[in-house]
């Protein structure tokens, strides 16, 4: 009987399944036969539906928490790195990602163990930073702390690890060096475009520019505005450069040469015009020496200065 059931389960699979697809489907069929044999064999249902409990949650089987993959560490910690209580334990790459110009590298962060032997230690020996479930208890996040698996290319000096707590990702293969990973390659292109907003860091602010003394002293009538909780001062220097100066909130100030940042032409030395838009953008208006009015905006959504030119 068992052989006939196993043979029937095998026919459910595609003729040429991928590496992870084959392993996943085989595991699902085997698990379904073990924990829900009546439903799986006698009722018109898939192996997935027969056992889908979404790591003990009540999430719909089509939610991210149920797709079989582990959540990114940054969803749980805010950092794209293995958290305390875990260690890089294996890696794979994916090609064709929209987020990298080349391969994308994924590292599993498995829990470390304080006792136990073998490849995966018992949960009561694990130093896992969290238990098994949907990350942050949200069905829209993948599971975390659930999967008992290890690719094994990283930190091979550590024989025993716990479940996969979360995963990190990078476009730079140098991440594999940081994770103490051997170059043995595993590939899973189906993960190429897995993503979470926390993986896309906001662009860094432009580097601070020290205002030369003669620029500071040559301040023409300045325009000031309180924006974003800080006092901002704008003026055009005698060299025709638009400067921004604002309070940092810790008693200091920062200054930027917006003419250099935006590659503006020479400006008329006059008081800039300031306004805010209904969308929350800050607008700075200045005339160029060619008579063109420069409409410069701090785009809140984009987090950067943009230039619009009109007459």
VOGU-3710 file (C-alpha; in Angstrom, 3 decimals, decimal comma):
1> xxxxxxxxxx> 0,000/0,000/0,000  2,777/2,479/0,958  4,586/1,835/-2,318  1,412/2,467/-4,317  0,747/5,715/-2,430  4,310/6,916/-2,909  4,096/6,094/-6,623  0,839/8,042/-6,888  2,366/11,008/-5,108  5,339/10,987/-7,484
11> xxxxxxxxxx> 3,019/11,271/-10,495  1,726/14,574/-9,104  5,061/16,213/-9,776  6,233/17,892/-12,955  8,348/15,817/-15,308  11,463/17,919/-14,775  11,066/19,723/-11,444  13,626/22,246/-10,226  15,910/21,522/-7,297  13,881/23,228/-4,580
21> xxxxxxxxxx> 10,552/22,445/-6,257  11,321/18,722/-6,232  12,484/18,730/-2,624  9,557/20,826/-1,499  6,933/18,722/-3,274  8,447/15,462/-2,098  8,484/16,732/1,475  4,871/17,929/1,183  3,630/14,625/-0,181  5,493/12,635/2,446
31> xxxxxxxxxx> 4,260/14,892/5,223  0,694/14,762/3,933  0,804/10,969/3,921  2,126/10,992/7,469  -0,112/13,591/9,124  -3,256/13,670/6,958  -3,429/10,362/5,052  -7,216/10,246/4,783  -7,572/13,771/3,404  -4,647/13,434/1,014
41> xxxxxxxxxx> -5,534/9,992/-0,402  -9,331/9,950/-0,345  -10,263/13,591/-0,943  -9,586/15,849/-3,965  -6,957/18,025/-2,329  -3,280/18,840/-2,782  -0,550/17,727/-0,437  -0,044/21,406/0,396  -3,661/21,963/1,382  -3,718/18,708/3,341
51> xxxxxxxxxx> -1,026/19,893/5,740  -1,064/23,700/5,357  -1,139/25,227/8,803  1,215/28,108/8,070  3,582/27,382/10,910  0,702/27,099/13,341  -1,002/30,332/12,251  -4,473/30,786/10,806  -3,155/32,434/7,634  -4,598/31,586/4,242
61> xxxxxxxxxx> -2,521/28,975/2,437  -1,794/31,469/-0,353  -0,152/33,987/1,983  3,579/34,663/2,065  3,830/32,929/5,420  2,898/29,673/3,693  5,141/29,796/0,614  7,868/27,664/2,181  10,612/30,297/2,252  12,085/32,117/5,235
71> xxxxxxxxxx> 11,681/35,849/5,929  14,499/38,372/5,536  16,255/39,306/8,766  15,682/43,022/8,210  11,909/42,500/8,557  12,516/41,331/12,123  15,541/43,356/13,184  15,799/46,265/10,738  19,262/45,055/9,732  20,277/42,975/6,723
81> xxxxxxxxxx> 22,602/40,774/8,747  22,470/37,628/10,864  21,085/38,569/14,304  22,596/37,550/17,665  22,006/33,893/18,422  22,454/32,894/14,777  25,283/32,104/12,396  25,634/32,088/8,612  25,162/28,412/7,777  24,669/28,191/4,025
91> xxxxxxxxxx> 24,121/30,199/0,869  22,738/30,142/-2,635  22,577/32,517/-5,543  19,825/33,627/-7,906  20,289/35,176/-11,344  17,987/37,553/-13,177  17,030/39,665/-10,172  15,541/43,123/-10,707  17,452/44,259/-7,617  21,009/43,412/-8,692
101> xxxxxxxxxx> 23,116/44,010/-11,770  24,230/40,397/-11,785  23,749/37,565/-9,316  21,985/37,978/-5,986  23,438/36,129/-2,986  21,308/34,746/-0,142  22,631/33,511/3,211  20,605/31,462/5,706  21,073/32,530/9,322  20,611/29,386/11,402
111> xxxxxxxxxx> 20,362/29,447/15,182  23,459/28,491/17,139  23,235/25,641/19,657  24,334/25,320/23,273  23,884/21,536/23,279  22,937/18,712/20,959  24,717/16,870/18,182  24,097/16,035/14,564  23,274/18,435/11,772  20,294/20,190/13,459
121> xxxxxxxxxx> 20,069/20,497/17,248  16,807/20,089/19,224  14,830/23,260/19,879  15,596/23,092/23,609  19,297/23,419/22,739  18,826/26,306/20,313  19,831/29,938/20,870  17,233/31,071/18,321  16,212/34,729/18,773  12,549/33,830/18,134
131> xxxxxxxxxx> 10,296/30,797/17,819  8,666/29,361/14,723  5,884/31,393/13,108  5,031/34,101/10,610  7,599/36,873/11,019  6,200/39,492/13,396  2,980/37,469/13,516  1,944/38,822/10,116  0,611/36,552/7,368  2,119/38,934/4,801
141> xxxxxxxxxx> 5,596/38,039/6,032  7,304/34,734/5,375  7,894/32,295/8,208  10,885/32,653/10,523  12,578/30,208/12,847  10,822/27,180/11,346  12,850/25,381/8,695  15,217/22,601/9,795  17,690/22,717/6,923  21,304/23,623/6,255
151> xxxxxxxxxx> 23,084/24,014/2,929  26,330/23,789/4,859  28,831/25,906/2,912  29,238/28,542/5,669  30,994/28,195/9,041  31,717/24,563/8,402  33,749/24,424/11,613  30,387/24,485/13,436  28,939/21,013/13,076  25,505/21,573/14,617
161> xxxxxxxxxx> 23,047/24,435/14,133  19,376/25,084/14,819  16,514/26,072/12,552  16,816/28,880/9,984  15,916/32,054/11,861  15,956/34,385/8,843  17,999/35,155/5,730  20,100/38,001/4,412  20,755/39,002/0,823  23,335/41,013/-1,084
171> xxxxxxxxxx> 24,337/41,883/-4,633  27,963/41,712/-3,524  29,613/38,280/-3,306  31,838/39,774/-0,602  28,946/38,950/1,737  29,996/35,319/1,390  33,443/36,172/2,728  31,911/37,976/5,691  29,756/34,912/6,323  32,799/32,607/6,220
181> xxxxxxxxxx> 31,279/30,673/3,317  32,929/28,150/1,003  32,509/28,745/-2,767  30,369/25,648/-3,374  27,469/26,989/-5,433  23,769/26,320/-4,946  21,249/28,027/-7,241  17,578/28,908/-6,787  16,498/31,457/-9,399  12,888/31,352/-8,183
191> xxxxxxxxxx> 14,010/33,545/-5,263  15,586/36,212/-7,491  12,903/38,814/-6,849  11,962/38,026/-3,263  12,031/41,400/-1,582  11,042/43,564/1,360  11,210/47,376/1,561  13,770/47,191/4,373  16,293/45,828/1,852  16,212/49,065/-0,142
201> xxxxxxxxxx> 17,988/51,550/2,089  17,082/55,224/1,559  19,710/57,144/-0,397  22,337/58,711/1,866  22,219/62,485/2,255  24,731/64,445/0,211  28,059/64,917/2,015  28,254/68,078/4,103  30,143/70,932/2,471  32,089/73,375/4,590
211> xxxxxxxxxx> 31,182/76,928/3,606  34,291/79,053/2,977  34,570/82,082/5,231  34,173/84,520/2,371  30,914/82,808/1,358  29,575/82,967/4,910  30,481/86,627/5,227  28,974/87,500/1,868  25,457/86,423/2,906  22,930/88,445/0,986
221> xxxxxxxxxx> 19,450/88,953/2,443  18,573/85,443/3,511  15,216/83,660/3,449  14,308/81,427/6,379  11,617/78,833/6,932  10,820/76,181/9,541  10,470/72,922/7,622  10,467/69,365/8,887  10,948/70,628/12,428  14,181/72,492/11,597
231> xxxxxxxxxx> 15,052/76,074/10,725  16,308/76,290/7,135  18,160/79,320/5,766  18,701/79,924/2,035  20,863/82,609/0,440  22,820/83,352/-2,736  26,517/84,064/-2,220  28,465/86,733/-4,063  29,748/83,981/-6,388  26,157/83,308/-7,454
241> xxxxxxxxxx> 25,798/80,014/-5,565  22,624/78,988/-3,726  23,376/77,768/-0,211  21,187/75,892/2,260  21,886/75,957/5,981  19,788/74,082/8,531  19,773/73,038/12,163  20,584/69,368/12,792  18,607/69,197/16,042  21,648/68,427/18,209
251> xxxxxxxxxx> 22,863/72,012/18,460  24,795/71,900/15,196  24,162/73,024/11,630  24,800/71,694/8,149  25,354/73,603/4,940  25,081/72,571/1,302  26,026/74,279/-1,925  22,837/73,520/-3,895  24,288/75,106/-7,013  26,965/72,390/-7,057
261> xxxxxxxxxx> 24,556/69,613/-6,062  22,054/70,518/-8,807  24,588/71,936/-11,301  22,815/75,271/-11,508  24,120/78,151/-13,579  25,122/81,464/-11,984  22,307/83,071/-9,979  21,234/86,610/-9,268  22,345/87,701/-5,809  18,938/88,274/-4,239
271> xxxxxxxxxx> 16,698/86,871/-1,509  15,360/83,394/-2,506  11,609/82,851/-2,568  10,367/80,052/-0,268  7,099/78,102/-0,189  5,687/74,671/0,568  3,291/72,642/-1,587  0,156/70,732/-0,468  2,193/67,541/-0,956  4,732/68,724/1,593
281> xxxxxxxxxx> 7,530/69,643/-0,832  9,736/72,618/-0,020  10,116/75,044/-2,951  13,007/77,495/-3,377  12,802/80,023/-6,200  15,820/81,934/-7,554  16,595/83,774/-10,785  19,580/82,951/-12,930  21,718/85,712/-14,400  20,235/84,687/-17,763
291> xxxxxxxxxx> 16,772/85,706/-16,534  15,504/82,131/-16,138  13,544/81,409/-12,962  14,787/78,266/-11,207  12,134/76,330/-9,310  14,063/74,030/-6,938  12,120/71,535/-4,835  12,859/69,160/-1,998  10,826/66,146/-3,164  9,566/64,485/0,026
301> xxxxxxxxxx> 8,653/61,222/-1,719  12,006/60,913/-3,506  14,014/62,303/-0,581  16,131/64,584/-2,774  16,368/67,997/-4,415  15,007/68,308/-7,962  15,064/71,228/-10,353  12,300/72,608/-12,537  13,084/75,510/-14,853  10,668/78,094/-16,192
311> x> 10,592/81,725/-17,297
//
